[in-house]
């Protein structure tokens, strides 16, 4: 790991987020799902958050985090179910 790979002992935030997003998509797609705006809107509706397709700059960070957190929980649940089947 080079000095450029680290910032104060941690990976740069943008690189970490990009890697996490790739992992989320990979896990979700491996389960036969597709990560798209429709899934995000569906989860937002479950949570009562007014999300629409496209730009949602009016959302609060907490709302966006709740949507992302719920997506991750669903993906982890699917991965655990898949592991139990093996």
Backbone bond lengths (Angstrom), bond angles and torsions (degrees), N, CA, C in turn:
res aa  C-N    CA-C-N  psi(-1)  N-CA   C-N-CA  omega(-1)  CA-C   N-CA-C  phi
1 X - - - 1.442 - - 1.527 107.77 -
2 X 1.300 115.90 127.83 1.454 120.06 -178.98 1.515 110.64 -90.75
3 X 1.309 115.04 169.32 1.462 120.22 177.55 1.530 110.61 -60.53
4 X 1.338 116.51 -32.99 1.458 120.02 179.22 1.524 112.56 -69.18
5 X 1.344 116.95 -22.18 1.459 120.87 -179.78 1.521 112.26 -79.84
6 X 1.302 115.92 -13.53 1.457 119.34 -177.60 1.516 111.00 -122.38
7 X 1.301 114.72 153.38 1.451 121.43 172.80 1.510 106.34 -138.26
8 X 1.300 117.34 111.96 1.464 122.97 -176.34 1.525 112.23 52.42
9 X 1.337 116.21 40.63 1.456 120.01 176.76 1.515 114.40 81.70
10 X 1.316 118.12 1.39 1.459 121.67 -179.65 1.519 109.51 -126.80
11 X 1.327 114.83 154.30 1.456 117.96 174.86 1.514 109.39 -65.28
12 X 1.301 115.51 149.40 1.452 119.18 176.39 1.514 108.95 -61.17
13 X 1.295 116.04 138.84 1.453 122.82 -174.24 1.525 112.19 -55.94
14 X 1.313 117.97 -45.27 1.464 119.98 -176.29 1.526 111.14 -64.09
15 X 1.306 117.87 -37.25 1.459 120.95 178.49 1.526 111.17 -68.14
16 X 1.308 115.79 -40.54 1.452 120.80 179.56 1.527 110.07 -64.36
17 X 1.323 116.87 -46.17 1.466 120.68 -179.85 1.524 111.20 -62.26
18 X 1.317 116.85 -41.54 1.464 120.44 179.13 1.529 110.07 -62.73
19 X 1.321 117.12 -43.17 1.461 120.96 179.37 1.528 111.00 -64.92
20 X 1.319 117.44 -41.46 1.460 121.14 178.47 1.521 111.02 -64.82
21 X 1.312 117.44 -41.59 1.458 120.51 178.56 1.522 111.22 -62.57
22 X 1.331 116.64 -41.44 1.466 119.62 177.34 1.526 110.77 -62.47
23 X 1.335 116.86 -41.86 1.456 121.08 179.60 1.526 110.97 -64.45
24 X 1.319 117.46 -43.74 1.466 120.95 178.98 1.518 111.23 -59.22
25 X 1.319 116.15 -46.58 1.460 120.51 -179.23 1.521 110.23 -63.95
26 X 1.331 116.68 -41.89 1.459 121.08 179.83 1.524 111.51 -61.59
27 X 1.329 116.88 -46.41 1.468 121.01 -179.62 1.522 110.20 -65.44
28 X 1.311 116.42 -45.73 1.457 120.52 -177.54 1.527 110.71 -64.05
29 X 1.320 117.39 -43.76 1.459 121.10 179.79 1.520 111.72 -68.63
30 X 1.328 117.47 -32.38 1.466 121.06 178.61 1.526 110.61 -63.96
31 X 1.305 116.72 -24.13 1.463 121.42 179.14 1.524 111.77 -88.93
32 X 1.336 117.21 6.21 1.456 120.49 179.37 1.512 113.49 84.39
33 X 1.297 116.88 17.45 1.458 121.81 179.32 1.514 109.69 -107.96
34 X 1.280 115.36 171.94 1.453 121.55 179.11 1.517 108.34 -130.74
35 X 1.327 117.72 124.61 1.457 121.12 177.25 1.519 106.84 -83.51
36 X 1.310 115.82 112.45 1.449 119.82 178.20 1.526 109.04 -149.52
37 X 1.321 115.23 -179.40 1.462 119.53 -178.82 1.524 111.81 -62.77
38 X 1.324 117.45 -31.99 1.464 119.61 -179.47 1.527 111.25 -60.95
39 X 1.327 116.74 -42.23 1.469 120.65 179.95 1.524 110.64 -65.97
40 X 1.333 115.86 -40.73 1.464 119.69 178.64 1.524 110.91 -63.50
41 X 1.332 116.39 -43.27 1.465 120.64 179.92 1.525 109.97 -64.15
42 X 1.331 116.91 -40.63 1.469 121.30 178.59 1.531 110.82 -60.00
43 X 1.319 116.41 -46.39 1.462 120.72 -179.81 1.519 110.45 -66.69
44 X 1.320 117.21 -40.55 1.464 120.55 177.99 1.523 110.52 -60.42
45 X 1.325 117.36 -40.69 1.463 120.64 178.45 1.525 110.67 -63.28
46 X 1.330 117.12 -40.21 1.468 120.98 176.96 1.521 110.73 -58.61
47 X 1.329 115.77 -36.02 1.463 121.28 -177.80 1.526 113.12 -89.53
48 X 1.328 117.24 -4.80 1.468 120.70 -178.65 1.522 113.30 75.01
49 X 1.332 116.96 27.41 1.468 122.01 -178.74 1.535 107.95 -102.96
50 X 1.350 117.27 129.79 1.470 120.90 -177.38 1.523 112.87 -76.62
51 X 1.320 116.88 80.58 1.458 122.06 179.35 1.513 108.85 -103.71
52 X 1.307 116.02 139.45 1.458 120.28 176.33 1.513 108.41 -126.27
53 X 1.325 116.56 163.89 1.459 119.98 177.25 1.514 108.37 -66.27
54 X 1.328 115.39 143.97 1.459 120.01 179.91 1.521 112.23 92.71
55 X 1.315 115.97 -146.74 1.463 123.11 -174.18 1.521 111.14 -72.45
56 X 1.328 116.57 132.81 1.458 122.90 179.32 1.524 110.73 -133.33
57 X 1.320 116.19 46.69 1.459 121.19 -176.57 1.509 114.70 -63.56
58 X 1.328 117.48 -16.91 1.462 120.42 -179.51 1.529 112.87 -81.12
59 X 1.330 117.03 -9.40 1.465 119.72 178.26 1.519 110.85 -68.72
60 X 1.294 115.13 144.94 1.464 120.20 174.39 1.524 108.08 -80.05
61 X 1.316 115.43 154.44 1.466 120.63 -179.41 1.525 111.11 -57.50
62 X 1.321 116.83 -38.05 1.463 120.37 -179.83 1.530 110.69 -62.81
63 X 1.328 117.25 -39.88 1.458 120.26 179.16 1.528 110.69 -65.41
64 X 1.320 115.93 -46.47 1.468 119.93 179.04 1.526 110.25 -61.58
65 X 1.324 116.23 -40.31 1.464 120.57 178.02 1.517 112.42 -64.09
66 X 1.331 116.06 -37.49 1.469 119.49 178.07 1.523 111.15 -64.38
67 X 1.328 116.32 -40.11 1.466 120.01 178.15 1.530 109.98 -64.07
68 X 1.328 116.26 -49.08 1.461 120.38 179.37 1.518 112.26 -61.43
69 X 1.323 116.24 -41.11 1.465 120.77 179.38 1.513 112.43 -62.75
70 X 1.333 115.69 -41.33 1.469 120.34 178.68 1.527 110.23 -66.22
71 X 1.332 116.96 -38.33 1.467 119.88 177.50 1.523 110.40 -63.05
72 X 1.325 116.28 -43.18 1.466 120.14 179.65 1.523 110.42 -63.95
73 X 1.338 117.23 -42.77 1.462 120.29 178.59 1.521 111.05 -59.27
74 X 1.327 116.19 -42.04 1.461 119.59 178.84 1.525 110.82 -64.26
75 X 1.333 116.42 -41.82 1.463 119.85 -179.55 1.527 111.13 -66.06
76 X 1.323 116.71 -41.30 1.465 120.36 178.52 1.524 109.58 -64.06
77 X 1.322 116.90 -42.52 1.462 120.70 177.63 1.512 112.24 -60.11
78 X 1.336 116.18 -42.58 1.467 119.87 178.16 1.525 110.87 -65.07
79 X 1.331 116.84 -40.56 1.456 120.44 179.64 1.529 110.45 -65.15
80 X 1.345 117.05 -40.22 1.458 120.04 178.82 1.527 111.28 -65.53
81 X 1.314 116.50 -40.13 1.465 120.93 177.28 1.519 110.41 -61.74
82 X 1.336 115.65 -42.59 1.463 120.32 179.21 1.531 110.95 -62.86
83 X 1.331 116.86 -41.37 1.463 120.33 179.61 1.529 111.99 -66.31
84 X 1.319 116.71 -35.89 1.470 120.53 179.65 1.530 111.10 -66.31
85 X 1.340 116.17 -29.16 1.459 120.27 -179.31 1.518 111.80 -72.42
86 X 1.331 117.29 -21.98 1.468 120.95 -176.75 1.499 112.46 -81.54
